[in-house]
Amino acid sequence: MTGGDATGTTGDDATGTTGEGRTEGDAAASRRATLRRTLLGESGFERAAVWCGVGFALSYVAFDATAAVGVSDAGTTGALAAVTAVGAVAFAAAGGGALPAMLLAYGPFAGTLLRGLGPEPYVLPFAAGGPAAAAFTAPLALAGAVAVAVGAASAVVGSLLDRIAASR
């Protein structure tokens, strides 16, 4: 048995250190910290949760405002999707992680898809003659899937932009 085998590590010597003087435990901790920073970010969920709610409300009523000036629902949907994606990238580039970026993107997408695909706006779901709950859950589930995709992509692009800015 060698010293590395006796200690249960796979380091280069009996102390379990690698050639750089770091232990494998240090390397594993560094990888965990990087993963945690990538997923959760440095800014936390608070801002993402606030912007999720604000984005939901603003995107839901944006259809009323844009219809008043003659913009089609398709144009409104496209503009809201673009603004949401840019906002998620900017959030991720400013230290937000992948999961908060997904949360941030969910609100505006939920408002947009609920308004575009859901039941008639401003109708209570359980009122007499109101729409079934499935009319609400389908757009919200689709918004969740879109938010996961956009949030993950935004985290990657935001991280790259952050690294580019840091290298200058």
HUNORFEN-V818750 format. One record per backbone hydrogen bond with DSSP energy under -0.5 kcal/mol. CO is the residue of the C=O (numbers start at 0). NH is the residue of the N-H. If there is no record, write none. Layout:
CO/NH, CO/NH
This chain:
1/5, 2/6, 3/7, 3/8, 4/7, 12/15, 15/23, 16/11, 16/12, 17/20, 21/17, 22/26, 23/27, 24/28, 25/29, 26/30, 27/31, 28/32, 29/33, 30/34, 31/35, 32/36, 33/37, 34/38, 35/39, 35/40, 36/40, 37/97, 38/98, 38/99, 39/43, 39/96, 43/47, 44/48, 45/49, 46/50, 47/51, 48/52, 49/53, 50/54, 51/55, 52/56, 53/57, 54/58, 55/59, 56/60, 57/61, 58/62, 59/62, 60/63, 60/64, 61/65, 62/66, 63/67, 64/68, 65/70, 66/69, 71/75, 72/76, 73/77, 74/78, 75/79, 76/80, 77/81, 78/82, 79/83, 80/84, 81/85, 82/86, 83/87, 84/88, 85/89, 86/90, 87/91, 88/92, 89/93, 90/95, 91/94, 94/41, 94/42, 96/100, 97/101, 98/102, 99/103, 100/104, 101/105, 102/106, 103/107, 104/108, 105/109, 106/110, 107/111, 108/112, 109/113, 110/114, 111/115, 112/116, 112/117, 113/117, 119/122, 123/126, 126/129, 131/134, 132/135, 132/136, 133/137, 135/139, 136/140, 137/141, 138/142, 139/143, 140/144, 141/145, 142/146, 143/147, 144/148, 145/149, 146/150, 147/151, 148/152, 149/153, 150/154, 151/155, 152/156, 153/157, 154/158, 155/159, 156/160, 157/161, 158/162, 159/163, 160/164, 161/165, 162/166, 163/167, 164/167
